[in-house]
Amino acid sequence: MMARAQHTAQVLVAEAPADDSPRRSTARDRLHAGLRRRRRWLVPLLVALLLAQTAAAMVTTAVRQTPTIDEPVYVATATDYVHEHRLRYNPEHPPLGKLLIAAGVAVADPHYDPSYTGTQGEVGRHLLYESGNDPWRLMLWARLPVIALTLLFGLVVFAFAQELTGTAGGLAALALYAFSPDVIAHGSLATLDLPAAGFALTSAWLVWRARDRPRLYLPLSGAALGAAVATKMSALPAIPVVMLLAVVSVWAARRGAERRRKVLLGLAGAAVVALVAVAVVWASYLAVDPRLRFTPAEAVPAVHGLRGRVTDLLPLPEAYRAGMRVQFGLEDYPWQGYLFGHLYTGSLWYYLPAALLVKTPLGLLALGAAGAVAVLTVRRLRPAAPYLLLPPAVLLAAAMTGSRDFGTRYALFVPVFLAVAGACVRALRWRWSGVLTGLLVLGVAVSSLRTFPYYLPYANEAFGGPANTHRLLHDSNVDWGQDLGRLADRLRQRYPGERVWLVYKGSGVPSYYGIRATDPRTVPSGRVHGLLVVSDSAVAKARGRLAELIESSRPIDQVGHSITLYRR
């Protein structure tokens, strides 16, 4: 009896943990499942919040800014696409970006006179200010498609970085992109720079994904590449780069194949990318006019020598090749540049790197540089190095040879690619790399929020912030004509009834906004008394009478960090 009781007790003791174990395991599984569910909705929520703040910043900026110098040309061309379906204006830029703008123009449905003659700039001014349209409403609708596309490119930034460094890295990259002042500034305009940069990044990401599924992703990468080239001709140097990356991707995807077969498949993949890209360019022109009629409103310059022969050989529409000739003609013009207080004629090879140092947040510069080191040194990230570093390097090198030192918008792909590279810092085996990344991302956010809503004239703290940008740079870096409406408000509020002398650099019409002013350069200096208002780009390039007027006046106010008011 005693033996049986002891045996029963032992059995009960032995079985007790087995009975409790499923209950403990079930509770633990429920906890893990709950955490997974929260993570599933937390990440999309954070992505949505980051993009929402970017959207709010861009829409707020778009609503308040008057047309910049280039926008009326693009909007008028897009309107001509919608109403007349003809390839007539702005041949120096392919149609895709303007077709995107045309989606907003179609909703605004402006009055348009197709019989109006004049240059593309005059047609844009006529459309906005002389045709009975509301320029505020028309410009907002023209800008909204670019804003939407900028947000979609944010998802590409997140996806690219997430594949390289995980979800936390994807969120860090998206934050760097979402708070980048250059991205917000140009993503809120009806221009082509941000769309071209975003398409270039998308092509690099898709050709990276082709390492696993080349048949799916190589054509998609070619389509994104074609979209970039069909938006801006400055994206042309990306074609051989992405073709080379296609060969690399096919080689990686066919690791076990025989060498000769891999080479042939790689070359075939590169050909697919090129053919699809060319097809997208043709499709963008056919979307405007299926008959491809090209009747330019202004003369197309003749281009001779090697450049002319290469242009003639390209398998692209006639209008595209004519646009290249216009671009070559613009490159031959002796433009004036302004860098760090120095006005010069021609171009400086180091202008864009120097301007990027001024215009890029310090946290993004630091993370981007450290991320590039991580991509090159961390073994698991090294395969991504050519995809992440080669496209922006080649595009920047090509842009540095240009003759127009007008702004970082010519290298907008640099902060876009830097955002993805910056997320790779977490892969470095530094003890505090995660904390450091978070602090630098926070610094970028704070710097961006401090400049709100004046993103176009942004300069980082090392160079004095946006209030000091006009002393270092000019044109689209600081003053692109965007603050004419703000100037009108300032004059009404603080200086009602005063005599105004105005030197404005932009496409807006001052009288439309209620500004009654005279150009001080048209009268003797002794007659100029009252308020002297000068765009900061004009201040930077001031010579002769205007320089004398400014030197003998006292600065009293500024508008949007782009226009200075003097008392004379």
Secondary structure in CASP SS format (residue, H / E / C, confidence):
PFRMAT SS
TARGET T0000
AUTHOR 0000-0000-0000
METHOD secondary structure of the structure
MODEL  1
M C 1.00
M H 1.00
A H 1.00
R H 1.00
A H 1.00
Q H 1.00
H H 1.00
T H 1.00
A H 1.00
Q H 1.00
V H 1.00
L H 1.00
V H 1.00
A H 1.00
E H 1.00
A H 1.00
P H 1.00
A H 1.00
D H 1.00
D H 1.00
S H 1.00
P H 1.00
R H 1.00
R H 1.00
S H 1.00
T H 1.00
A H 1.00
R H 1.00
D H 1.00
R H 1.00
L H 1.00
H H 1.00
A H 1.00
G H 1.00
L H 1.00
R H 1.00
R H 1.00
R H 1.00
R H 1.00
R H 1.00
W H 1.00
L H 1.00
V H 1.00
P H 1.00
L H 1.00
L H 1.00
V H 1.00
A H 1.00
L H 1.00
L H 1.00
L H 1.00
A H 1.00
Q H 1.00
T H 1.00
A H 1.00
A H 1.00
A H 1.00
M H 1.00
V H 1.00
T H 1.00
T H 1.00
A H 1.00
V H 1.00
R H 1.00
Q C 1.00
T C 1.00
P C 1.00
T C 1.00
I C 1.00
D C 1.00
E H 1.00
P H 1.00
V H 1.00
Y H 1.00
V H 1.00
A H 1.00
T H 1.00
A H 1.00
T H 1.00
D H 1.00
Y H 1.00
V H 1.00
H H 1.00
E H 1.00
H C 1.00
R C 1.00
L E 1.00
R C 1.00
Y C 1.00
N C 1.00
P C 1.00
E C 1.00
H C 1.00
P C 1.00
P C 1.00
L H 1.00
G H 1.00
K H 1.00
L H 1.00
L H 1.00
I H 1.00
A H 1.00
A H 1.00
G H 1.00
V H 1.00
A H 1.00
V H 1.00
A H 1.00
D C 1.00
P C 1.00
H C 1.00
Y C 1.00
D C 1.00
P C 1.00
S C 1.00
Y C 1.00
T C 1.00
G C 1.00
T C 1.00
Q H 1.00
G H 1.00
E H 1.00
V H 1.00
G H 1.00
R H 1.00
H H 1.00
L H 1.00
L H 1.00
Y H 1.00
E C 1.00
S C 1.00
G C 1.00
N C 1.00
D C 1.00
P H 1.00
W H 1.00
R H 1.00
L H 1.00
M H 1.00
L H 1.00
W H 1.00
A H 1.00
R H 1.00
L H 1.00
P H 1.00
V H 1.00
I H 1.00
A H 1.00
L H 1.00
T H 1.00
L H 1.00
L H 1.00
F H 1.00
G H 1.00
L H 1.00
V H 1.00
V H 1.00
F H 1.00
A H 1.00
F H 1.00
A H 1.00
Q H 1.00
E H 1.00
L H 1.00
T H 1.00
G C 1.00
T H 1.00
A H 1.00
G H 1.00
G H 1.00
L H 1.00
A H 1.00
A H 1.00
L H 1.00
A H 1.00
L H 1.00
Y H 1.00
A H 1.00
F C 1.00
S C 1.00
P H 1.00
D H 1.00
V H 1.00
I H 1.00
A H 1.00
H H 1.00
G H 1.00
S C 1.00
L C 1.00
A C 1.00
T C 1.00
L C 1.00
D H 1.00
L H 1.00
P H 1.00
A H 1.00
A H 1.00
G H 1.00
F H 1.00
A H 1.00
L H 1.00
T H 1.00
S H 1.00
A H 1.00
W H 1.00
L H 1.00
V H 1.00
W H 1.00
R H 1.00
A C 1.00
R C 1.00
D C 1.00
R C 1.00
P H 1.00
R H 1.00
L H 1.00
Y H 1.00
L H 1.00
P H 1.00
L H 1.00
S H 1.00
G H 1.00
A H 1.00
A H 1.00
L H 1.00
G H 1.00
A H 1.00
A H 1.00
V H 1.00
A C 1.00
T C 1.00
K C 1.00
M H 1.00
S H 1.00
A H 1.00
L C 1.00
P C 1.00
A H 1.00
I H 1.00
P H 1.00
V H 1.00
V H 1.00
M H 1.00
L H 1.00
L H 1.00
A H 1.00
V H 1.00
V H 1.00
S H 1.00
V H 1.00
W H 1.00
A H 1.00
A H 1.00
R C 1.00
R C 1.00
G C 1.00
A C 1.00
E C 1.00
R H 1.00
R H 1.00
R H 1.00
K H 1.00
V H 1.00
L H 1.00
L H 1.00
G H 1.00
L H 1.00
A H 1.00
G H 1.00
A H 1.00
A H 1.00
V H 1.00
V H 1.00
A H 1.00
L H 1.00
V H 1.00
A H 1.00
V H 1.00
A H 1.00
V H 1.00
V H 1.00
W H 1.00
A H 1.00
S H 1.00
Y H 1.00
L H 1.00
A H 1.00
V H 1.00
D C 1.00
P C 1.00
R C 1.00
L C 1.00
R C 1.00
F E 1.00
T C 1.00
P C 1.00
A C 1.00
E C 1.00
A C 1.00
V C 1.00
P C 1.00
A C 1.00
V C 1.00
H C 1.00
G H 1.00
L H 1.00
R H 1.00
G H 1.00
R H 1.00
V H 1.00
T H 1.00
D H 1.00
L H 1.00
L C 1.00
P C 1.00
L C 1.00
P C 1.00
E H 1.00
A H 1.00
Y H 1.00
R H 1.00
A H 1.00
G H 1.00
M H 1.00
R H 1.00
V H 1.00
Q H 1.00
F H 1.00
G H 1.00
L H 1.00
E H 1.00
D C 1.00
Y C 1.00
P C 1.00
W C 1.00
Q E 1.00
G E 1.00
Y E 1.00
L E 1.00
F C 1.00
G C 1.00
H E 1.00
L E 1.00
Y E 1.00
T E 1.00
G C 1.00
S C 1.00
L C 1.00
W C 1.00
Y C 1.00
Y H 1.00
L H 1.00
P H 1.00
A H 1.00
A H 1.00
L H 1.00
L H 1.00
V H 1.00
K H 1.00
T C 1.00
P C 1.00
L H 1.00
G H 1.00
L H 1.00
L H 1.00
A H 1.00
L H 1.00
G H 1.00
A H 1.00
A H 1.00
G H 1.00
A H 1.00
V H 1.00
A H 1.00
V H 1.00
L H 1.00
T H 1.00
V C 1.00
R C 1.00
R C 1.00
L C 1.00
R H 1.00
P H 1.00
A H 1.00
A H 1.00
P H 1.00
Y H 1.00
L H 1.00
L H 1.00
L H 1.00
P H 1.00
P H 1.00
A H 1.00
V H 1.00
L H 1.00
L H 1.00
A H 1.00
A H 1.00
A H 1.00
M H 1.00
T C 1.00
G C 1.00
S C 1.00
R C 1.00
D C 1.00
F C 1.00
G C 1.00
T H 1.00
R H 1.00
Y H 1.00
A H 1.00
L C 1.00
F H 1.00
V H 1.00
P H 1.00
V H 1.00
F H 1.00
L H 1.00
A H 1.00
V H 1.00
A H 1.00
G H 1.00
A H 1.00
C H 1.00
V H 1.00
R H 1.00
A H 1.00
L C 1.00
R C 1.00
W C 1.00
R C 1.00
W C 1.00
S H 1.00
G H 1.00
V H 1.00
L H 1.00
T H 1.00
G H 1.00
L H 1.00
L H 1.00
V H 1.00
L H 1.00
G H 1.00
V H 1.00
A H 1.00
V H 1.00
S H 1.00
S H 1.00
L H 1.00
R H 1.00
T H 1.00
F C 1.00
P C 1.00
Y C 1.00
Y C 1.00
L C 1.00
P C 1.00
Y C 1.00
A C 1.00
N C 1.00
E H 1.00
A H 1.00
F H 1.00
G C 1.00
G C 1.00
P H 1.00
A H 1.00
N H 1.00
T H 1.00
H H 1.00
R H 1.00
L C 1.00
L C 1.00
H C 1.00
D H 1.00
S H 1.00
N H 1.00
V C 1.00
D C 1.00
W C 1.00
G C 1.00
Q C 1.00
D C 1.00
L H 1.00
G H 1.00
R H 1.00
L H 1.00
A H 1.00
D H 1.00
R H 1.00
L H 1.00
R H 1.00
Q H 1.00
R H 1.00
Y C 1.00
P C 1.00
G C 1.00
E C 1.00
R C 1.00
V E 1.00
W E 1.00
L E 1.00
V E 1.00
Y C 1.00
K C 1.00
G C 1.00
S C 1.00
G C 1.00
V C 1.00
P H 1.00
S H 1.00
Y H 1.00
Y H 1.00
G C 1.00
I C 1.00
R C 1.00
A C 1.00
T E 1.00
D C 1.00
P H 1.00
R H 1.00
T H 1.00
V C 1.00
P C 1.00
S H 1.00
G H 1.00
R H 1.00
V C 1.00
H C 1.00
G C 1.00
L E 1.00
L E 1.00
V E 1.00
V E 1.00
S E 1.00
D H 1.00
S H 1.00
A H 1.00
V H 1.00
A H 1.00
K C 1.00
A C 1.00
R C 1.00
G H 1.00
R H 1.00
L H 1.00
A H 1.00
E H 1.00
L H 1.00
I H 1.00
E H 1.00
S C 1.00
S C 1.00
R E 1.00
P E 1.00
I E 1.00
D E 1.00
Q E 1.00
V E 1.00
G C 1.00
H C 1.00
S C 1.00
I E 1.00
T E 1.00
L E 1.00
Y E 1.00
R E 1.00
R C 1.00
END
